[in-house]
Amino acid sequence: MEIDPRALTEDGYLKDQDYLKNFPYGRYPTSFNGCGWVAIYNVEHAIGQSIAAEAVYEVMRKMLPYDGTQGTPFPTMVRYYAERNIPVARIYGSGETLIRAVREYGAPRGILRYMEGREPHYIAFVRVDAEAPARYRFFNAADGKEDFVETMEYFRSEHIRGRRIVRLLLPGEERNDARARGKNHIVDAKWSEHLPRRRVQYPVLRCKACIEPLSGVGRGA
């Protein structure tokens, strides 16, 4: 299988899962339920891992439960990093929690699970400007928002409605890699070494009218 060039940015990120229909992900094509593995690949690419998108896809496809009918469950996203000895913080809460956590951790990149319209969805984000207010590059968010740069506050106001629960993954680097790269990667090395091993559990806001699924299905509108 080949990746449609329209799915890629010029610098190698996956920006649009709509063009990945030829990658089956369980019962459905990636264009419908593959936002999870797309987000993981984008974070791997941001870290600088020389891993192909197809390789990430194969790993995630093999560990995907429920034949993909529930997208990629959040624990499956965490499992990907656990099996690679990559430290990861798991944070649950509101949109305000998202902004506070990203600030407190100084996160250079991460994966966000939220509701895009009525669809649960995963995206990757990468910090491009650390000076306040920090700006991030977001990938594969929605039609017309496949690759854009904005503040986390802007993303929260435009894409996370009301008091909906969000789930945030903040991966570091593999510990051995971070140590070996030395001074040129001191920021990433420090980031990896200080990530908490256990999840950070902020108060979770529960939706009384409905229960939001934990997985990512579709890319929303």
matplotlib code that plots the C-alpha trace (Angstrom):
import matplotlib.pyplot as plt

x = [0.0, 1.1, 0.3, -1.5, 0.7, -2.4, -2.4, 1.1, 2.6, 5.8, 7.8, 6.4, 3.4, 0.1, -2.4, -5.5, -6.8, -9.5, -6.8, -5.9, -8.9, -6.6, -5.3, -7.9, -8.0, -10.1, -13.5, -13.2, -10.8, -8.4, -10.3, -13.2, -11.6, -7.8, -7.2, -5.5, -2.6, -2.3, -1.8, 0.8, 2.8, 2.8, 4.2, 6.8, 7.7, 8.0, 10.3, 12.5, 12.1, 13.0, 9.9, 7.7, 4.0, 3.3, 5.3, 3.2, 0.1, 1.0, 1.8, -1.5, -3.5, -2.3, -3.2, -6.5, -9.4, -13.0, -12.2, -11.9, -15.6, -14.8, -11.9, -8.7, -9.5, -7.5, -5.7, -4.5, -2.9, -1.1, -0.1, 1.8, 4.1, 4.3, 5.6, 8.4, 9.5, 8.4, 7.3, 3.9, 1.6, -2.1, -4.4, -8.2, -10.4, -12.0, -10.7, -9.4, -7.5, -6.0, -4.6, -3.3, -1.6, 0.1, 1.4, 2.5, 4.4, 5.8, 4.8, 6.6, 4.1, 1.2, -2.0, -5.4, -8.7, -11.7, -15.1, -14.8, -18.5, -20.2, -17.3, -14.6, -11.3, -7.5, -5.1, -1.4, 0.0, 3.6, 4.9, 6.4, 6.9, 7.5, 7.3, 4.0, 1.4, 2.9, 1.8, 1.2, 0.9, -2.2, -2.6, -5.7, -8.2, -11.1, -11.9, -10.1, -8.1, -5.7, -2.5, -2.6, -0.7, -2.5, -2.5, -4.0, -6.5, -7.7, -8.0, -10.0, -12.4, -13.0, -13.0, -13.8, -17.4, -18.8, -17.5, -16.8, -14.1, -10.8, -8.0, -4.4, -1.3, 2.1, 4.8, 8.5, 11.3, 12.6, 14.9, 18.0, 17.6, 17.2, 20.4, 22.4, 21.6, 23.4, 23.5, 21.9, 18.7, 18.9, 15.4, 13.9, 16.1, 15.0, 11.4, 11.5, 13.3, 10.8, 7.5, 5.5, 5.1, 1.6, -1.3, -2.3, -6.0, -7.7, -11.4, -13.3, -16.4, -19.1, -21.8, -25.2, -27.1, -24.8, -21.7, -18.9, -17.0, -13.4, -12.2, -11.7, -14.0, -14.1, -12.6, -15.7, -16.6]
y = [0.0, 3.5, 6.7, 9.2, 12.3, 14.5, 12.9, 14.3, 17.7, 18.7, 17.9, 14.4, 14.6, 13.0, 15.8, 14.2, 10.7, 11.2, 10.2, 6.9, 4.9, 2.2, 1.4, -0.9, -0.5, -3.3, -3.4, 0.1, 2.2, 4.5, 7.4, 6.5, 5.3, 5.6, 8.9, 7.2, 5.6, 8.8, 10.9, 8.4, 8.5, 12.4, 12.4, 9.9, 12.0, 15.1, 13.3, 12.5, 8.8, 7.4, 5.2, 5.0, 5.7, 2.3, 0.7, 2.6, 1.6, -2.1, -2.1, -0.3, -2.5, -5.6, -4.4, -2.9, -4.4, -4.9, -5.1, -1.4, -0.8, 1.5, 3.2, 3.1, 2.9, 5.2, 2.3, 1.0, 4.4, 4.1, 0.5, 1.6, 3.7, 1.3, -1.4, 0.9, 2.1, 5.6, 7.6, 9.1, 11.3, 10.6, 13.5, 13.6, 16.6, 19.7, 22.0, 24.2, 21.2, 20.7, 24.3, 24.1, 20.8, 21.8, 24.9, 23.2, 20.4, 22.7, 19.9, 20.1, 17.7, 15.5, 13.7, 15.0, 13.0, 15.2, 15.5, 17.1, 18.0, 14.8, 12.5, 11.3, 12.1, 12.1, 14.7, 15.4, 18.8, 20.0, 23.2, 25.6, 28.7, 28.4, 32.2, 33.1, 32.6, 29.3, 28.3, 24.8, 23.1, 20.9, 18.0, 16.2, 18.2, 18.8, 19.7, 22.9, 22.4, 19.7, 21.6, 24.9, 26.8, 28.4, 28.7, 26.0, 28.6, 29.1, 25.4, 24.9, 27.7, 26.5, 22.8, 21.8, 22.8, 23.4, 21.1, 18.0, 15.7, 15.6, 13.0, 14.1, 12.0, 13.6, 11.2, 11.8, 10.0, 6.5, 6.9, 5.4, 7.5, 10.7, 10.0, 9.1, 12.2, 14.4, 18.2, 18.7, 17.2, 18.3, 19.7, 16.4, 14.4, 16.5, 16.3, 12.5, 12.0, 14.1, 12.8, 11.1, 7.3, 7.3, 9.1, 12.5, 12.3, 15.7, 15.8, 14.4, 16.2, 13.8, 14.4, 13.8, 13.6, 11.1, 9.0, 9.9, 7.0, 6.6, 5.9, 7.9, 7.3, 9.5, 12.9, 15.1, 18.0]
z = [0.0, -0.8, 1.0, -1.2, -1.4, -0.6, 2.9, 3.7, 4.5, 2.8, 5.9, 6.3, 8.7, 8.0, 7.7, 6.2, 7.0, 4.3, 1.7, 3.6, 2.4, 1.1, 4.7, 6.3, 10.1, 11.4, 9.8, 8.3, 6.3, 8.0, 6.5, 8.9, 12.2, 11.8, 13.6, 16.5, 14.5, 12.4, 15.6, 17.0, 13.8, 13.8, 17.3, 16.4, 13.4, 15.6, 18.1, 15.2, 15.1, 11.7, 11.5, 8.5, 8.7, 7.4, 10.2, 12.9, 11.0, 11.1, 14.8, 15.7, 13.3, 15.0, 18.6, 17.6, 19.6, 18.7, 15.0, 14.9, 15.5, 18.4, 16.8, 18.8, 22.5, 24.8, 26.6, 23.2, 22.5, 25.9, 25.2, 22.1, 24.2, 27.1, 24.8, 23.6, 27.0, 26.2, 29.2, 28.8, 31.0, 30.8, 31.7, 31.9, 32.4, 30.8, 28.1, 30.8, 32.2, 28.8, 28.6, 32.2, 31.8, 28.5, 30.2, 33.4, 31.6, 28.9, 26.5, 23.2, 21.6, 22.4, 21.4, 22.2, 22.2, 22.1, 20.3, 16.8, 16.2, 17.2, 16.5, 19.0, 17.5, 18.0, 16.8, 17.3, 18.1, 18.1, 19.7, 17.2, 19.3, 23.1, 23.8, 25.5, 24.3, 23.0, 19.5, 18.3, 15.0, 14.8, 12.3, 10.9, 13.0, 10.6, 7.0, 6.3, 9.4, 8.3, 9.1, 11.0, 13.7, 16.6, 20.4, 22.6, 23.9, 20.3, 19.7, 22.9, 22.1, 18.5, 18.9, 22.5, 23.2, 26.7, 29.5, 27.4, 28.7, 26.9, 27.2, 26.7, 26.1, 26.5, 25.3, 25.8, 24.1, 24.6, 27.6, 26.0, 22.9, 24.9, 26.9, 23.9, 21.9, 24.5, 24.6, 21.2, 22.6, 26.2, 26.2, 25.0, 27.4, 30.3, 29.2, 29.0, 32.4, 34.3, 32.8, 35.6, 35.2, 36.5, 35.0, 36.3, 37.3, 37.4, 38.4, 35.5, 34.4, 33.5, 30.9, 32.4, 29.1, 27.4, 27.8, 25.5, 23.9, 24.8, 21.2, 18.1, 15.1, 12.1, 11.7, 12.3, 10.1]

ax = plt.figure().add_subplot(projection="3d")
ax.plot(x, y, z, "-o")
ax.set_aspect("equal")
plt.show()
